[in-house]
Amino acid sequence: MRILAFTDIHGAFGKVEEILSRESPFDVILIGGDLTTHGTPSEAEGAIRQFRRFGKPLLAVAGNMDSPATDDIFTDLGISLNGKGVVIDGVGFFGVSGSPFTPMNTPYEVSEEEIGKRAEAGWQQVETARWKVFAPHAPPRDTKLDKIFLGKHVGSSAVREFVEKREPDLVICGHIHEARGIGTLGKSKMVNCGPAGRGYYAVAEIGDDITIQLRG
């Protein structure tokens, strides 16, 4: 399975379409949050319909810069991973929308407790899948994927605790633009895709093993 993963698109829908056209063939499109910047649910819906013209399964969580109502749109479109699990060809996908509380008071922030609950709820729906792919918008705390320019770690403690406990095979996250990279936590491989609004994305291939490439 070849997964194209995008986070922090922030309205740059055309750029994502260009990448999708260039990277064909692929099997799954994963949107890891911040599809918009303070955008409306209808704006998010229009973007998803654009991406769906490629005819491949599309799965998504909302980010902290998206409206919480975006989750309702994703649910209506049958693509939401927020506290939910979807299995495609033996690969179980699940995720968590929003981010922990920030000093910026962005549109979609939730408690660490709620993040943990949503992660666990999704896990329960994919636990028997051969491969598990966890897509929280926020990266796990105190890793190379959550470090801002000032050197402070600002990821989610609940995401970290969950990954350490459940050991999903792959964690795909974003949120912290400057922490783009690949890392590990225990047995879990992880990638912060970087801001797709600047042309960055990740390609994950799942076969006998998992390989990750940063592109853009």
C-alpha positions in Angstrom: 0.0 0.0 0.0 1.3 3.4 -1.0 0.0 6.3 1.2 0.3 10.0 0.3 0.1 12.0 3.6 -0.5 15.7 3.8 -0.7 17.9 6.9 -1.0 21.7 7.4 -2.4 22.4 3.9 -3.8 25.8 5.1 -5.9 26.3 2.0 -3.2 25.5 -0.6 -5.6 23.0 -2.3 -4.1 23.4 -5.8 -0.6 22.5 -4.5 -2.0 19.2 -3.1 -3.7 18.5 -6.4 -0.5 19.0 -8.3 1.3 16.6 -6.0 -1.4 14.0 -6.3 -1.2 14.2 -10.1 2.6 13.9 -10.0 2.7 11.0 -7.5 0.3 8.7 -9.2 -0.1 5.7 -8.7 -1.0 5.6 -5.0 -3.5 3.8 -2.9 -4.7 6.1 -0.1 -4.7 9.9 0.5 -4.4 10.8 4.2 -5.1 14.4 5.4 -3.6 14.9 8.8 -5.3 18.2 9.8 -5.2 22.0 9.1 -6.8 21.6 5.7 -7.8 25.2 6.1 -6.9 28.3 8.2 -10.0 29.4 10.0 -11.9 28.1 7.0 -15.6 27.2 6.8 -16.9 23.7 6.7 -18.1 24.3 3.1 -14.5 25.3 2.1 -13.2 22.0 3.6 -15.9 20.0 1.8 -15.0 21.6 -1.5 -11.4 20.7 -1.1 -12.2 17.1 -0.3 -14.3 16.8 -3.4 -11.4 18.1 -5.4 -9.1 15.5 -4.0 -11.6 12.7 -4.4 -11.5 13.1 -8.2 -8.4 11.0 -8.1 -10.6 8.0 -7.3 -8.7 6.7 -4.3 -9.8 6.2 -0.7 -9.3 9.5 1.3 -9.2 9.7 5.1 -8.9 12.8 7.3 -8.7 14.4 10.6 -9.2 18.1 11.3 -6.4 20.3 12.7 -6.4 23.1 15.3 -6.8 25.7 12.6 -9.9 24.0 11.2 -13.4 24.6 12.5 -14.6 21.8 14.9 -17.6 21.6 12.5 -15.1 20.3 9.9 -15.3 17.0 11.7 -19.0 16.8 11.0 -18.3 17.4 7.3 -15.7 14.6 7.3 -18.1 12.3 9.0 -20.9 13.1 6.5 -18.4 12.4 3.6 -17.4 9.1 5.2 -13.7 10.0 5.6 -13.3 10.9 9.3 -10.7 9.2 11.4 -11.4 11.3 14.5 -11.9 8.7 17.3 -12.7 6.2 14.5 -11.1 3.4 12.7 -11.1 2.3 9.0 -9.5 -0.8 7.7 -8.3 -0.9 4.0 -6.6 -4.0 2.7 -5.4 -5.1 6.1 -4.2 -1.6 7.1 -6.1 0.0 10.0 -6.3 3.8 10.1 -7.4 5.9 13.0 -6.8 9.3 14.4 -7.5 12.4 16.5 -8.5 15.8 15.3 -7.5 19.2 16.9 -4.5 19.9 19.2 -3.8 20.3 22.9 -4.6 23.8 24.3 -2.2 26.5 23.0 -1.5 30.1 24.0 -2.9 31.1 20.6 -6.5 30.0 21.3 -6.9 28.4 17.9 -10.3 27.2 16.7 -10.0 23.5 17.5 -8.2 22.7 20.8 -9.1 19.9 23.2 -7.9 18.5 26.5 -5.2 15.9 26.7 -7.7 13.6 28.3 -10.0 13.9 25.3 -7.1 13.3 22.9 -6.4 10.0 24.8 -10.0 8.9 24.7 -10.3 9.5 21.0 -7.1 7.7 20.2 -8.2 4.7 22.2 -11.7 4.6 20.6 -10.1 4.5 17.2 -7.7 1.9 18.2 -10.4 -0.4 19.3 -11.9 -0.4 15.8 -8.6 -1.4 14.1 -6.8 -3.5 16.7 -7.1 -6.7 14.7 -5.7 -5.2 11.5 -2.3 -6.5 10.4 -0.9 -2.9 10.3 -2.0 0.1 12.4 -1.6 3.7 11.2 -2.3 6.4 13.8 -3.0 9.9 12.5 -3.2 12.5 15.3 -2.9 16.1 14.1 -0.5 16.9 17.0 2.8 15.0 17.4 3.8 13.1 20.5 5.5 15.3 23.1 9.2 15.4 23.8 10.3 13.9 20.4 12.1 15.4 17.4 8.7 15.9 15.8 7.3 18.5 18.2 10.2 20.9 18.8 9.6 24.6 17.9 12.4 27.0 16.8 13.0 28.1 20.4 13.8 24.6 21.4 10.6 23.9 23.4 8.6 20.7 23.0 4.9 21.5 22.4 3.4 18.2 21.3 0.7 16.1 23.0 1.5 14.2 26.1 -1.6 12.0 25.5 -0.4 11.1 22.0 3.0 10.1 23.4 1.4 8.0 26.2 -0.9 6.3 23.7 1.9 5.5 21.3 4.1 4.1 24.1 1.2 1.9 25.3 -0.3 0.7 22.0 2.7 0.8 19.7 1.0 1.5 16.4 3.2 0.6 13.5 3.1 4.1 12.0 2.3 7.6 13.3 1.6 10.3 10.8 1.3 13.8 12.3 1.9 17.5 11.6 1.0 20.7 13.5 4.5 21.8 14.3 5.7 23.1 10.9 9.4 23.4 11.8 9.6 19.9 13.2 9.2 18.1 9.8 11.0 14.8 10.0 11.1 11.1 10.6 11.5 9.5 14.0 10.7 6.5 16.2 9.1 6.0 19.6 9.5 2.5 20.9 8.5 0.2 18.1 6.5 2.9 16.3 7.8 4.6 13.2 6.7 8.3 13.0 6.6 11.1 10.5 5.8 14.8 10.8 4.9 15.5 7.1 5.7 19.3 7.3 3.4 22.0 5.9 1.8 20.9 2.6 1.1 24.6 2.0 4.8 24.9 1.2 4.8 21.8 -0.9 5.9 19.3 1.7 4.4 15.8 2.2 5.3 12.2 3.1 5.0 8.9 1.2 4.6 5.8 3.3 4.7 2.4 1.8 3.4 -0.7 3.6 4.4 -4.2 2.5 6.5 -6.6 4.4 7.7 -3.6 6.3 7.0 0.2 6.4 9.2 2.7 4.6 8.7 6.5 4.9 10.0 9.2 2.6 9.7 13.0 3.0 9.0 14.8 -0.2 8.9 18.4 -1.4 
